[in-house]
Amino acid sequence: MALTHAWHDYVHDFRDEMHDLATITRVDAARQAYLGLWATAMALPLLFGLDRFVGVMNEGWNGYVAGWADSLLPGGAGAAIATFGVVELVLFAAVAAMPRIGGDLLALWLVLQAINLFALGDLHWVAVGCLGLAVACLAMARMSTAYHHREG
């Protein structure tokens, strides 16, 4: 019974967030900023997580795994990329359901991705972008304490 109530609360809260996102011009500016960060923090891990398997945006994901990261994970670079995709899809669900916790986890993931990209040597500009997104995720997580309807 408790699971049914928890699911109902989650669906209701998500519907409220989506309504505010659809009518974003009618909410105050701070809530608009939160909704924009929340939508971005959901969209990026979803798109990149799916693309790790489909390869539409980038067909050569294996080249984005540093040697040290490849040696830490079982299997080759392909298995690491599949693991990264699964992690990003889980992070999408975490940000959607619990933005306070999910935002912090996504920020941590982006910092780890930045470290990986800095280790590759020629992708510093992408690594700096990951760090900027991590800061935005932390801001979204903090804002969710005031602007998210309910935490699970």
Secondary structure, DSSP 8 states (H G I E B T S, - for coil): -HHHHHHHHHHHHHHHHHHHHHTGGGS-HHHHHHHHHHHHHHHHHHHHHHHHHH-SS-S-GGGGS-HHHHHHSSS-HHHHHHHHHHHHHHHHHHHHH-HHHHHHHHHHHHHHHHHHHHHHSS-HHHHHHHHHHHHHHHHHHHHHHHHSS---
